[in-house]
Each structure stands twice: as structure tokens, then as C-alpha cells.
Amino acid sequence: MELIDYTNKWVTGEIQEDLAMIAGGVICLLLALVAWRWGTSESARAIILPLTVVAVILVALGGSLAYSNHTRQKQFVEQYQESPEKFLESEKARVADFMKIYPQTIIVSAVMMVIAICVFAFCSTPWLRASALALILVALAALTIDFFSKERGVIYQQELNEQREQSQIGLISAESREKKSEAQLDCVKIEKVE
């Protein structure tokens, strides 16, 4: 497989994650509609707005990421066709940058969950408890998405490293063939002189 094939595979996985976020948002919106339509308790009424906010966040984020990843997929092909070597180096730098985000996501999600659990455990107001549940949903969504994204990112980074090694080996082989042919030409010139 060529480098662009690995890149397309990675971007396709990212788009699938984006679509999963949209689906999660739609499910949250449906749950909010169910609570609005049939919920009679104070807690059922309190969960409507937090679930709607989570739905909007997931649909908006998933939609914008799906659009940008789809657009980037086309740009990647163009960049690769222009210069595979430059594309490889730019991808290595880009991947190294976004791989740094994953530990931060774990910390932020963990803090969000601890705060939400504390609010849920120590507050008796239904809208605060409902908001805490929504915050837990957002944290779980971030952890779930990043769990799969990080795995694909690590695999893609390994492929980039292998591609770089192969291209360096190819350059070394090409240089040695060039030197060998130059040496052969020198030998031919020496034989002609004699």
C-alpha cells in the first residue's frame, strides 16, 4: 500500500467517528423529546435541556469534523500527488501534534466526571443532577471517541515511520546505484583511455 492509502484509511476512520458523534447527538435529542413528551416527574422535566445541549454539542461537533475531514481527505490526495516526500514530512509533524492532545483529553474528561459525580451525589436539585448527568455523557463521549482515535493515530504514526524508513532506504539504494553506475562509467573511460 502507498502512503496515501494509509492516510485515506485513517481519515475514513475519523469520519466514521464523526458520524458516531452525530448519531449519539440524535439519540440524546430523541431522549430529550421522550422526556418532554411523556415525562411527568420533576427529574424528567429537568433532563430535557441538558440532553438537548449535549445533543447540539455532539451533532455540531460531529458535523463540523465530518465536513472538515472530508475536505481534508481531498486536500491530502492533492498534496500527495504534488510531492509524496513533502506530504510524508507534513503528516509526520501533524500527527505528532495531535497525538499530544490525547493525555489532555483524559485529564479533562476525568475532571468533568469527578465534578459531575460530586454534583450528582451531593445536590438534590433535579436540574443540577440532570446537568451532572449531561456532563458525564459529554465526558464519556470524549473518552470513547478518543479511545478509538488514539488507536488509529498510533497505527497511522507507525505507518508514517515505516514509509519514511522505506523512502530513506530507497534513497540510499538509488544513491548507491548512481555511484555504482558512475564507477562503471569511470572504468569504461579508463579502459577507453588505455
Phi and psi in degrees as GROMACS dihedral restraints (atoms count N, CA, C in turn):
[ dihedral_restraints ]
;  ai    aj    ak    al  type     phi  dphi    fc
    3     4     5     6     1   -88.3    20    10
    4     5     6     7     1   165.6    20    10
    6     7     8     9     1   -56.4    20    10
    7     8     9    10     1   -42.4    20    10
    9    10    11    12     1   -63.5    20    10
   10    11    12    13     1   -29.4    20    10
   12    13    14    15     1   -66.2    20    10
   13    14    15    16     1   -42.4    20    10
   15    16    17    18     1   -65.1    20    10
   16    17    18    19     1   -38.8    20    10
   18    19    20    21     1   -64.0    20    10
   19    20    21    22     1   -45.8    20    10
   21    22    23    24     1   -62.5    20    10
   22    23    24    25     1   -37.9    20    10
   24    25    26    27     1   -63.4    20    10
   25    26    27    28     1   -42.2    20    10
   27    28    29    30     1   -65.2    20    10
   28    29    30    31     1   -46.6    20    10
   30    31    32    33     1   -64.7    20    10
   31    32    33    34     1   -38.4    20    10
   33    34    35    36     1   -60.8    20    10
   34    35    36    37     1   -40.7    20    10
   36    37    38    39     1   -63.0    20    10
   37    38    39    40     1   -39.4    20    10
   39    40    41    42     1   -63.9    20    10
   40    41    42    43     1   -41.2    20    10
   42    43    44    45     1   -65.3    20    10
   43    44    45    46     1   -38.4    20    10
   45    46    47    48     1   -62.8    20    10
   46    47    48    49     1   -39.4    20    10
   48    49    50    51     1   -62.9    20    10
   49    50    51    52     1   -41.6    20    10
   51    52    53    54     1   -61.5    20    10
   52    53    54    55     1   -41.6    20    10
   54    55    56    57     1   -66.8    20    10
   55    56    57    58     1   -34.7    20    10
   57    58    59    60     1   -64.9    20    10
   58    59    60    61     1   -37.5    20    10
   60    61    62    63     1   -62.8    20    10
   61    62    63    64     1   -43.5    20    10
   63    64    65    66     1   -61.0    20    10
   64    65    66    67     1   -43.5    20    10
   66    67    68    69     1   -62.3    20    10
   67    68    69    70     1   -41.5    20    10
   69    70    71    72     1   -62.1    20    10
   70    71    72    73     1   -39.9    20    10
   72    73    74    75     1   -63.8    20    10
   73    74    75    76     1   -40.9    20    10
   75    76    77    78     1   -64.6    20    10
   76    77    78    79     1   -40.0    20    10
   78    79    80    81     1   -63.3    20    10
   79    80    81    82     1   -44.0    20    10
   81    82    83    84     1   -61.0    20    10
   82    83    84    85     1   -40.4    20    10
   84    85    86    87     1   -65.2    20    10
   85    86    87    88     1   -40.6    20    10
   87    88    89    90     1   -63.4    20    10
   88    89    90    91     1   -40.2    20    10
   90    91    92    93     1   -64.5    20    10
   91    92    93    94     1   -38.9    20    10
   93    94    95    96     1   -64.1    20    10
   94    95    96    97     1   -40.0    20    10
   96    97    98    99     1   -65.9    20    10
   97    98    99   100     1   -38.7    20    10
   99   100   101   102     1   -63.0    20    10
  100   101   102   103     1   -45.0    20    10
  102   103   104   105     1   -63.3    20    10
  103   104   105   106     1   -38.2    20    10
  105   106   107   108     1   -67.1    20    10
  106   107   108   109     1   -43.5    20    10
  108   109   110   111     1   -76.4    20    10
  109   110   111   112     1   -44.9    20    10
  111   112   113   114     1  -115.7    20    10
  112   113   114   115     1    -7.0    20    10
  114   115   116   117     1   -73.3    20    10
  115   116   117   118     1   129.0    20    10
  117   118   119   120     1  -115.9    20    10
  118   119   120   121     1   -19.8    20    10
  120   121   122   123     1   -81.7    20    10
  121   122   123   124     1   165.6    20    10
  123   124   125   126     1   -65.4    20    10
  124   125   126   127     1   -37.2    20    10
  126   127   128   129     1   -66.5    20    10
  127   128   129   130     1   -39.7    20    10
  129   130   131   132     1   -64.7    20    10
  130   131   132   133     1   -39.0    20    10
  132   133   134   135     1   -70.2    20    10
  133   134   135   136     1   -34.3    20    10
  135   136   137   138     1   -69.7    20    10
  136   137   138   139     1   -26.5    20    10
  138   139   140   141     1   -81.1    20    10
  139   140   141   142     1   -13.9    20    10
  141   142   143   144     1   -59.3    20    10
  142   143   144   145     1   -54.7    20    10
  144   145   146   147     1   -66.0    20    10
  145   146   147   148     1   -47.1    20    10
  147   148   149   150     1   -59.9    20    10
  148   149   150   151     1   -41.1    20    10
  150   151   152   153     1   -66.1    20    10
  151   152   153   154     1   -36.6    20    10
  153   154   155   156     1   -65.2    20    10
  154   155   156   157     1   -41.3    20    10
  156   157   158   159     1   -63.2    20    10
  157   158   159   160     1   -44.6    20    10
  159   160   161   162     1   -60.8    20    10
  160   161   162   163     1   -42.4    20    10
  162   163   164   165     1   -60.9    20    10
  163   164   165   166     1   -45.3    20    10
  165   166   167   168     1   -63.2    20    10
  166   167   168   169     1   -43.5    20    10
  168   169   170   171     1   -60.5    20    10
  169   170   171   172     1   -49.7    20    10
  171   172   173   174     1   -66.1    20    10
  172   173   174   175     1   -42.7    20    10
  174   175   176   177     1   -68.1    20    10
  175   176   177   178     1   -43.8    20    10
  177   178   179   180     1   -65.9    20    10
  178   179   180   181     1   -46.3    20    10
  180   181   182   183     1   -66.3    20    10
  181   182   183   184     1   -46.6    20    10
  183   184   185   186     1   -62.4    20    10
  184   185   186   187     1   -41.2    20    10
  186   187   188   189     1   -66.0    20    10
  187   188   189   190     1   -44.5    20    10
  189   190   191   192     1   -68.4    20    10
  190   191   192   193     1   -38.3    20    10
  192   193   194   195     1   -68.1    20    10
  193   194   195   196     1   -39.6    20    10
  195   196   197   198     1   -62.3    20    10
  196   197   198   199     1   -42.4    20    10
  198   199   200   201     1   -64.2    20    10
  199   200   201   202     1   -47.8    20    10
  201   202   203   204     1   -66.9    20    10
  202   203   204   205     1   -37.4    20    10
  204   205   206   207     1   -67.4    20    10
  205   206   207   208     1   -37.3    20    10
  207   208   209   210     1   -64.4    20    10
  208   209   210   211     1   -41.9    20    10
  210   211   212   213     1   -65.6    20    10
  211   212   213   214     1   -43.8    20    10
  213   214   215   216     1   -63.4    20    10
  214   215   216   217     1   -32.9    20    10
  216   217   218   219     1   -59.8    20    10
  217   218   219   220     1   -41.2    20    10
  219   220   221   222     1   -67.7    20    10
  220   221   222   223     1   -41.0    20    10
  222   223   224   225     1   -64.5    20    10
  223   224   225   226     1   -37.5    20    10
  225   226   227   228     1   -60.3    20    10
  226   227   228   229     1   -42.7    20    10
  228   229   230   231     1   -62.9    20    10
  229   230   231   232     1   -44.2    20    10
  231   232   233   234     1   -63.3    20    10
  232   233   234   235     1   -44.9    20    10
  234   235   236   237     1   -63.5    20    10
  235   236   237   238     1   -39.4    20    10
  237   238   239   240     1   -65.6    20    10
  238   239   240   241     1   -41.3    20    10
  240   241   242   243     1   -67.0    20    10
  241   242   243   244     1   -32.3    20    10
  243   244   245   246     1   -67.4    20    10
  244   245   246   247     1   -49.4    20    10
  246   247   248   249     1  -159.4    20    10
  247   248   249   250     1   101.4    20    10
  249   250   251   252     1   -58.7    20    10
  250   251   252   253     1   -34.9    20    10
  252   253   254   255     1   -67.8    20    10
  253   254   255   256     1   -46.5    20    10
  255   256   257   258     1   -64.5    20    10
  256   257   258   259     1   -38.7    20    10
  258   259   260   261     1   -61.8    20    10
  259   260   261   262     1   -44.3    20    10
  261   262   263   264     1   -58.9    20    10
  262   263   264   265     1   -47.6    20    10
  264   265   266   267     1   -66.2    20    10
  265   266   267   268     1   -40.1    20    10
  267   268   269   270     1   -68.3    20    10
  268   269   270   271     1   -36.5    20    10
  270   271   272   273     1   -67.0    20    10
  271   272   273   274     1   -41.0    20    10
  273   274   275   276     1   -59.3    20    10
  274   275   276   277     1   -43.7    20    10
  276   277   278   279     1   -66.7    20    10
  277   278   279   280     1   -43.0    20    10
  279   280   281   282     1   -65.0    20    10
  280   281   282   283     1   -43.8    20    10
  282   283   284   285     1   -66.0    20    10
  283   284   285   286     1   -41.3    20    10
  285   286   287   288     1   -60.0    20    10
  286   287   288   289     1   -36.7    20    10
  288   289   290   291     1   -67.7    20    10
  289   290   291   292     1   -46.1    20    10
  291   292   293   294     1   -78.7    20    10
  292   293   294   295     1   -17.9    20    10
  294   295   296   297     1   -68.6    20    10
  295   296   297   298     1   -21.7    20    10
  297   298   299   300     1   -73.0    20    10
  298   299   300   301     1   -17.0    20    10
  300   301   302   303     1   -75.7    20    10
  301   302   303   304     1   -30.7    20    10
  303   304   305   306     1   -59.8    20    10
  304   305   306   307     1   -44.3    20    10
  306   307   308   309     1   -62.1    20    10
  307   308   309   310     1   -34.6    20    10
  309   310   311   312     1   -66.4    20    10
  310   311   312   313     1   -38.3    20    10
  312   313   314   315     1   -63.5    20    10
  313   314   315   316     1   -40.1    20    10
  315   316   317   318     1   -62.7    20    10
  316   317   318   319     1   -44.2    20    10
  318   319   320   321     1   -64.4    20    10
  319   320   321   322     1   -48.2    20    10
  321   322   323   324     1   -62.5    20    10
  322   323   324   325     1   -43.7    20    10
  324   325   326   327     1   -64.5    20    10
  325   326   327   328     1   -40.6    20    10
  327   328   329   330     1   -63.7    20    10
  328   329   330   331     1   -43.2    20    10
  330   331   332   333     1   -63.6    20    10
  331   332   333   334     1   -43.3    20    10
  333   334   335   336     1   -59.1    20    10
  334   335   336   337     1   -42.6    20    10
  336   337   338   339     1   -68.2    20    10
  337   338   339   340     1   -41.4    20    10
  339   340   341   342     1   -62.5    20    10
  340   341   342   343     1   -45.9    20    10
  342   343   344   345     1   -60.8    20    10
  343   344   345   346     1   -45.4    20    10
  345   346   347   348     1   -64.3    20    10
  346   347   348   349     1   -41.4    20    10
  348   349   350   351     1   -65.2    20    10
  349   350   351   352     1   -40.6    20    10
  351   352   353   354     1   -62.9    20    10
  352   353   354   355     1   -44.8    20    10
  354   355   356   357     1   -62.4    20    10
  355   356   357   358     1   -44.7    20    10
  357   358   359   360     1   -63.8    20    10
  358   359   360   361     1   -40.0    20    10
  360   361   362   363     1   -75.4    20    10
  361   362   363   364     1   -36.0    20    10
  363   364   365   366     1  -106.5    20    10
  364   365   366   367     1    -4.2    20    10
  366   367   368   369     1  -111.1    20    10
  367   368   369   370     1   141.7    20    10
  369   370   371   372     1  -105.8    20    10
  370   371   372   373     1    -5.0    20    10
  372   373   374   375     1   -71.8    20    10
  373   374   375   376     1   125.7    20    10
  375   376   377   378     1   -57.5    20    10
  376   377   378   379     1   -40.5    20    10
  378   379   380   381     1   -69.5    20    10
  379   380   381   382     1   -32.2    20    10
  381   382   383   384     1   -68.9    20    10
  382   383   384   385     1   -42.2    20    10
  384   385   386   387     1   -65.3    20    10
  385   386   387   388     1   -39.4    20    10
  387   388   389   390     1   -65.7    20    10
  388   389   390   391     1   -40.5    20    10
  390   391   392   393     1   -64.3    20    10
  391   392   393   394     1   -37.6    20    10
  393   394   395   396     1   -63.4    20    10
  394   395   396   397     1   -42.2    20    10
  396   397   398   399     1   -61.9    20    10
  397   398   399   400     1   -39.6    20    10
  399   400   401   402     1   -64.7    20    10
  400   401   402   403     1   -40.5    20    10
  402   403   404   405     1   -63.9    20    10
  403   404   405   406     1   -38.7    20    10
  405   406   407   408     1   -63.0    20    10
  406   407   408   409     1   -40.7    20    10
  408   409   410   411     1   -61.3    20    10
  409   410   411   412     1   -43.0    20    10
  411   412   413   414     1   -64.0    20    10
  412   413   414   415     1   -43.9    20    10
  414   415   416   417     1   -63.7    20    10
  415   416   417   418     1   -42.7    20    10
  417   418   419   420     1   -64.9    20    10
  418   419   420   421     1   -38.7    20    10
  420   421   422   423     1   -62.8    20    10
  421   422   423   424     1   -44.6    20    10
  423   424   425   426     1   -62.7    20    10
  424   425   426   427     1   -44.3    20    10
  426   427   428   429     1   -64.6    20    10
  427   428   429   430     1   -41.7    20    10
  429   430   431   432     1   -65.4    20    10
  430   431   432   433     1   -47.2    20    10
  432   433   434   435     1   -62.1    20    10
  433   434   435   436     1   -47.0    20    10
  435   436   437   438     1   -69.2    20    10
  436   437   438   439     1   -27.4    20    10
  438   439   440   441     1   -58.5    20    10
  439   440   441   442     1   -48.3    20    10
  441   442   443   444     1   -77.4    20    10
  442   443   444   445     1   -37.3    20    10
  444   445   446   447     1   -64.5    20    10
  445   446   447   448     1   -41.0    20    10
  447   448   449   450     1   -64.7    20    10
  448   449   450   451     1   -41.9    20    10
  450   451   452   453     1   -59.4    20    10
  451   452   453   454     1   -47.0    20    10
  453   454   455   456     1   -66.5    20    10
  454   455   456   457     1   -35.8    20    10
  456   457   458   459     1   -62.9    20    10
  457   458   459   460     1   -41.3    20    10
  459   460   461   462     1   -64.6    20    10
  460   461   462   463     1   -44.4    20    10
  462   463   464   465     1   -62.1    20    10
  463   464   465   466     1   -44.0    20    10
  465   466   467   468     1   -64.6    20    10
  466   467   468   469     1   -40.6    20    10
  468   469   470   471     1   -62.5    20    10
  469   470   471   472     1   -39.8    20    10
  471   472   473   474     1   -63.8    20    10
  472   473   474   475     1   -40.7    20    10
  474   475   476   477     1   -64.2    20    10
  475   476   477   478     1   -40.4    20    10
  477   478   479   480     1   -62.3    20    10
  478   479   480   481     1   -42.8    20    10
  480   481   482   483     1   -63.3    20    10
  481   482   483   484     1   -41.4    20    10
  483   484   485   486     1   -64.8    20    10
  484   485   486   487     1   -41.0    20    10
  486   487   488   489     1   -62.6    20    10
  487   488   489   490     1   -39.6    20    10
  489   490   491   492     1   -65.4    20    10
  490   491   492   493     1   -43.5    20    10
  492   493   494   495     1   -61.9    20    10
  493   494   495   496     1   -42.7    20    10
  495   496   497   498     1   -64.7    20    10
  496   497   498   499     1   -39.2    20    10
  498   499   500   501     1   -69.7    20    10
  499   500   501   502     1   -34.8    20    10
  501   502   503   504     1   -68.2    20    10
  502   503   504   505     1   -39.8    20    10
  504   505   506   507     1   -63.8    20    10
  505   506   507   508     1   -40.6    20    10
  507   508   509   510     1   -63.1    20    10
  508   509   510   511     1   -39.8    20    10
  510   511   512   513     1   -66.0    20    10
  511   512   513   514     1   -41.9    20    10
  513   514   515   516     1   -63.7    20    10
  514   515   516   517     1   -42.7    20    10
  516   517   518   519     1   -63.0    20    10
  517   518   519   520     1   -42.5    20    10
  519   520   521   522     1   -64.4    20    10
  520   521   522   523     1   -40.9    20    10
  522   523   524   525     1   -65.0    20    10
  523   524   525   526     1   -41.8    20    10
  525   526   527   528     1   -68.1    20    10
  526   527   528   529     1   -36.7    20    10
  528   529   530   531     1   -64.8    20    10
  529   530   531   532     1   -39.8    20    10
  531   532   533   534     1   -64.3    20    10
  532   533   534   535     1   -43.9    20    10
  534   535   536   537     1   -65.0    20    10
  535   536   537   538     1   -38.2    20    10
  537   538   539   540     1   -64.4    20    10
  538   539   540   541     1   -43.8    20    10
  540   541   542   543     1   -67.7    20    10
  541   542   543   544     1   -35.3    20    10
  543   544   545   546     1   -64.3    20    10
  544   545   546   547     1   -41.6    20    10
  546   547   548   549     1   -64.2    20    10
  547   548   549   550     1   -39.7    20    10
  549   550   551   552     1   -65.4    20    10
  550   551   552   553     1   -39.4    20    10
  552   553   554   555     1   -64.2    20    10
  553   554   555   556     1   -40.3    20    10
  555   556   557   558     1   -61.8    20    10
  556   557   558   559     1   -40.1    20    10
  558   559   560   561     1   -64.2    20    10
  559   560   561   562     1   -41.2    20    10
  561   562   563   564     1   -64.0    20    10
  562   563   564   565     1   -41.7    20    10
  564   565   566   567     1   -63.6    20    10
  565   566   567   568     1   -40.5    20    10
  567   568   569   570     1   -65.2    20    10
  568   569   570   571     1   -41.0    20    10
  570   571   572   573     1   -64.7    20    10
  571   572   573   574     1   -37.4    20    10
  573   574   575   576     1   -68.6    20    10
  574   575   576   577     1   -36.9    20    10
  576   577   578   579     1   -66.8    20    10
  577   578   579   580     1   -39.1    20    10
